[in-house]
Amino acid sequence: MTNSRLTQFQTLQTGLPTRLPPDLRIYAVGDIHGRADLLDKLARRIEEERASAPSAMLTIFLGDYIDRGLQSSTVVDWLSRGDFPTPFLALRGNHEEIFMRFLEDASVLESWRRFGGIETLHSYGVEVSSIMRGKGYEEARRALSARLPDAHRRFIQETPLTASYGDYFFCHAGAKPGVPLDAQRAEDLLWIREEFLSFRGAWEKMIVHGHTPVSEPDILPNRINVDTGAFATSILTALVLETDSRRMLFAGHV
């Protein structure tokens, strides 16, 4: 593990100058994937910083609160109650999109169960033994719908796709090159990978995203990826932005 991963705070330098409005600090948090323990640690780190913060603080979660981790329902419950040291905005990830599709169409589980859906269903008390054998999808859909608190359903349904502050654009997966940021399709904002990741051209704003796990935050002149694979690595990462400065805040086993 490199020295940068062993450091809780790290000043960052990237390409074009980028700024936030004065008196605003933003924490942009990577994919949580059912790791409520890491979310708790990050919340404590952010709480410790309140004394030195400017007048306004905002946390932007970049999506994927559920799946893979066994505490998925706990993460959603926490966020749906607004229980966090700062005001926050929770963006939608592709895993939340699949979750909502499953509530309407049981056949979605054939793909969802292969990338973390079983853990989410289990966290809501849904019997998963049949699902693991490729059966009982409709029964699981009905069980989840019956057990899902209304506040959880509203929280997931109301997640926006993007946010923009100052010279930064926030989304889950990325954006399609050649398309203005305000004209991006939901499909690309939630799912895009290689076409976006390999693009080295300029955008209207610096894009901050998650979706594709990296061993360390990926810091390029046109984008910053803060998904450090919390489920597998036990490291949840937040990019901290204030005026023209950037740094990383790590929570977990660094």
C-alpha positions in Angstrom: 0.0 0.0 0.0 1.4 3.4 -1.0 2.1 6.2 1.4 -0.8 8.3 0.0 -3.2 5.6 1.2 -1.7 5.7 4.7 -2.3 9.4 5.0 -5.8 10.6 6.1 -5.4 14.0 4.5 -3.6 14.7 1.2 -3.4 17.9 -0.7 -4.2 17.3 -4.4 -3.1 19.1 -7.6 -4.8 18.4 -10.9 -5.1 20.1 -14.3 -7.2 23.2 -14.8 -7.9 25.6 -11.9 -11.2 24.8 -10.3 -13.0 26.6 -7.5 -16.1 26.5 -5.4 -18.1 29.5 -4.2 -16.6 31.1 -1.2 -17.5 29.9 2.3 -18.5 26.4 1.0 -16.8 23.1 1.7 -18.0 19.9 -0.1 -17.3 16.3 0.8 -17.8 14.1 -2.3 -18.1 10.5 -1.1 -17.5 7.4 -3.1 -19.5 4.2 -3.4 -20.6 2.8 0.0 -22.1 -0.5 -1.0 -23.6 -1.6 2.3 -20.7 -0.6 4.5 -22.6 1.3 7.2 -19.5 0.8 9.5 -17.4 2.9 7.1 -20.1 5.5 6.7 -20.1 5.9 10.5 -16.4 6.3 10.6 -16.5 8.9 7.8 -19.3 10.8 9.6 -17.1 11.0 12.7 -14.2 12.3 10.7 -16.3 15.0 9.2 -17.8 15.9 12.5 -14.3 16.4 13.8 -13.7 19.0 11.1 -16.7 21.1 11.8 -14.8 23.5 14.1 -12.5 24.5 11.2 -15.1 24.6 8.5 -16.4 27.6 6.6 -20.0 28.8 7.1 -21.5 26.2 4.7 -20.7 22.5 4.5 -22.3 20.0 2.1 -21.7 16.3 1.6 -22.5 14.8 -1.9 -22.8 11.0 -2.0 -22.1 9.7 -5.4 -24.5 6.7 -5.4 -24.4 3.0 -4.8 -25.5 2.8 -1.2 -26.7 -0.8 -1.5 -25.5 -4.2 -2.7 -22.5 -6.3 -2.0 -22.3 -5.2 1.7 -24.6 -6.9 4.3 -25.5 -3.5 5.9 -27.3 -2.2 2.8 -30.6 -1.5 4.5 -28.8 0.1 7.4 -27.1 2.6 5.0 -30.4 3.5 3.4 -32.1 3.9 6.7 -29.4 6.2 8.0 -29.4 8.4 4.9 -33.2 8.4 4.6 -33.4 9.8 8.1 -30.9 12.6 7.2 -28.7 11.5 10.1 -25.3 13.0 9.1 -23.1 15.8 10.5 -23.7 18.0 7.4 -26.5 18.7 5.0 -26.2 16.2 2.2 -27.3 15.4 -1.3 -27.5 11.7 -2.3 -27.1 11.0 -6.0 -28.4 7.9 -7.7 -26.1 5.1 -8.6 -26.7 2.2 -11.1 -27.4 -0.1 -8.1 -30.3 2.1 -6.9 -31.6 2.1 -10.5 -31.7 -1.7 -10.6 -33.3 -1.8 -7.1 -36.1 0.4 -8.3 -36.5 -1.7 -11.5 -36.8 -4.9 -9.5 -39.7 -3.5 -7.4 -41.6 -3.4 -10.7 -40.2 -6.4 -12.6 -39.1 -9.6 -10.8 -37.1 -10.7 -13.9 -34.5 -8.0 -13.1 -33.2 -10.3 -10.3 -31.6 -12.6 -12.8 -28.9 -10.0 -13.4 -29.1 -8.1 -10.1 -28.4 -11.2 -8.0 -25.0 -11.5 -9.8 -23.7 -8.2 -8.6 -24.9 -7.7 -5.1 -28.6 -7.9 -5.0 -28.8 -11.0 -2.8 -27.0 -9.1 0.0 -29.5 -6.2 -0.2 -32.5 -8.6 -0.1 -31.0 -10.4 2.9 -30.5 -7.1 4.7 -34.2 -6.4 4.4 -35.1 -9.9 5.8 -36.0 -11.5 2.4 -35.3 -15.2 2.2 -32.6 -15.7 -0.4 -32.0 -19.5 -0.5 -34.3 -20.0 -3.5 -32.8 -16.9 -5.2 -29.3 -18.4 -5.0 -30.6 -21.3 -7.0 -32.2 -19.0 -9.6 -35.8 -19.4 -8.4 -38.5 -17.5 -6.5 -37.9 -14.1 -8.1 -41.5 -13.0 -7.9 -41.8 -14.1 -4.3 -38.7 -12.1 -3.4 -40.0 -9.0 -5.2 -43.3 -9.2 -3.2 -41.4 -9.8 0.1 -39.1 -6.8 -0.5 -42.0 -4.6 -1.4 -43.8 -5.6 1.8 -40.7 -5.1 4.0 -39.4 -1.9 2.4 -40.2 1.2 4.6 -41.9 4.0 2.8 -39.0 6.4 3.8 -36.5 4.1 2.1 -38.6 3.9 -1.0 -38.9 7.7 -1.2 -35.3 8.2 -0.5 -34.2 6.0 -3.4 -36.9 7.3 -5.8 -35.9 10.9 -5.1 -32.2 10.6 -5.7 -31.1 13.0 -8.5 -28.7 12.0 -11.2 -26.3 15.0 -11.0 -25.2 18.1 -9.0 -23.1 21.0 -10.0 -21.3 23.5 -7.7 -18.7 26.1 -8.9 -16.4 24.4 -11.4 -17.3 20.9 -10.4 -19.9 18.4 -11.8 -20.9 15.4 -9.7 -22.4 12.2 -11.0 -22.2 8.5 -10.4 -20.5 6.9 -13.3 -19.3 9.6 -15.7 -20.5 11.3 -18.9 -20.5 10.6 -22.6 -17.7 12.5 -24.5 -19.0 15.0 -27.0 -22.3 15.6 -25.2 -22.7 18.7 -23.0 -23.0 17.9 -19.3 -26.5 19.3 -19.1 -27.6 17.0 -22.0 -26.3 13.7 -20.7 -28.5 10.6 -20.8 -29.4 8.9 -17.5 -28.0 5.6 -19.0 -24.5 7.1 -19.3 -24.6 9.0 -16.0 -25.3 5.7 -14.2 -23.5 3.1 -16.3 -20.7 4.5 -18.5 -17.2 3.1 -18.1 -14.5 2.8 -20.8 -15.6 5.5 -23.2 -15.6 8.0 -20.4 -12.6 6.7 -18.5 -10.3 6.7 -21.5 -11.3 10.2 -22.6 -8.6 12.8 -22.0 -10.4 15.9 -23.5 -11.8 18.8 -21.6 -15.3 19.1 -20.1 -17.1 22.2 -19.1 -16.4 21.4 -15.5 -14.2 19.0 -13.5 -16.2 15.7 -13.2 -16.2 14.0 -9.8 -17.5 10.4 -9.9 -17.4 6.9 -8.5 -18.8 3.6 -10.1 -15.4 2.1 -11.2 -13.3 0.9 -8.2 -9.7 2.0 -8.1 -7.0 1.2 -5.7 -6.4 4.9 -5.0 -8.4 7.9 -6.0 -7.9 8.5 -9.7 -6.9 12.1 -10.2 -6.8 13.3 -13.8 -6.9 16.8 -15.4 -10.6 16.3 -16.4 -12.0 14.0 -13.7 -11.6 12.6 -10.2 -12.7 9.1 -9.3 -13.2 8.5 -5.5 -14.6 5.0 -5.6 -11.9 3.1 -3.7 -14.0 -0.1 -3.5 -15.2 0.2 0.1 -16.8 -3.2 0.1 -13.7 -5.1 -0.7 -11.0 -2.7 0.6 -12.7 -1.4 3.8 -11.6 2.1 2.7 -14.3 4.7 2.1 -13.0 7.9 0.4 -14.2 11.5 0.4 -12.8 14.2 -1.8 -12.8 17.5 0.2 -13.2 20.7 -1.8 -13.0 24.2 -0.6 -12.4 27.4 -2.7 -9.5 26.2 -5.0 -8.1 23.5 -2.7 -8.6 19.7 -2.8 -7.7 16.9 -0.4 -8.8 13.4 0.4 -10.3 12.1 3.6 -10.1 8.3 4.1 -12.2 6.3 6.6 -11.4 2.7 7.3 -8.3 0.5 7.5 -5.8 2.7 5.8 
